[in-house]
Amino acid sequence: MSISNYILSLTKTYNYNSATNTYENTRTFNQVLKIIESIYLMK
């Protein structure tokens, strides 16, 4: 997977909750760190 795809996946961590009219973070901080780590490992 390309680095741009990883960055895109980071922007898709929020899901819209129609009940409360808010965006909820569906990805934990640790999962984001793993994605960032994998980007560096690809270099």
C-alpha positions in Angstrom: 0.0 0.0 0.0 1.3 3.5 -0.8 2.0 6.2 1.7 -0.8 8.3 0.2 -3.3 5.5 0.9 -2.1 5.4 4.6 -2.7 9.1 4.8 -6.1 8.7 3.3 -6.9 6.0 5.8 -6.0 8.4 8.6 -8.6 10.9 7.3 -11.3 8.2 7.4 -11.2 7.6 11.1 -14.3 9.6 11.8 -17.9 8.3 11.4 -20.9 10.5 11.4 -23.4 9.8 14.1 -26.8 10.9 12.9 -28.3 10.5 16.4 -26.1 13.2 18.0 -25.2 15.0 14.8 -21.5 14.6 15.6 -18.5 12.9 14.1 -17.1 10.2 16.3 -13.5 9.0 16.3 -13.6 5.3 15.4 -9.9 4.6 15.5 -7.9 4.5 18.7 -4.7 6.4 19.2 -2.7 3.2 19.2 -4.1 2.2 15.9 -3.0 5.5 14.4 0.5 5.1 15.8 0.7 1.7 14.2 -0.2 3.2 10.8 2.4 5.9 11.3 5.0 3.4 12.3 4.3 1.3 9.2 4.8 4.3 7.0 8.3 4.7 8.4 9.1 1.0 8.0 8.3 1.3 4.3 11.0 3.9 3.7 
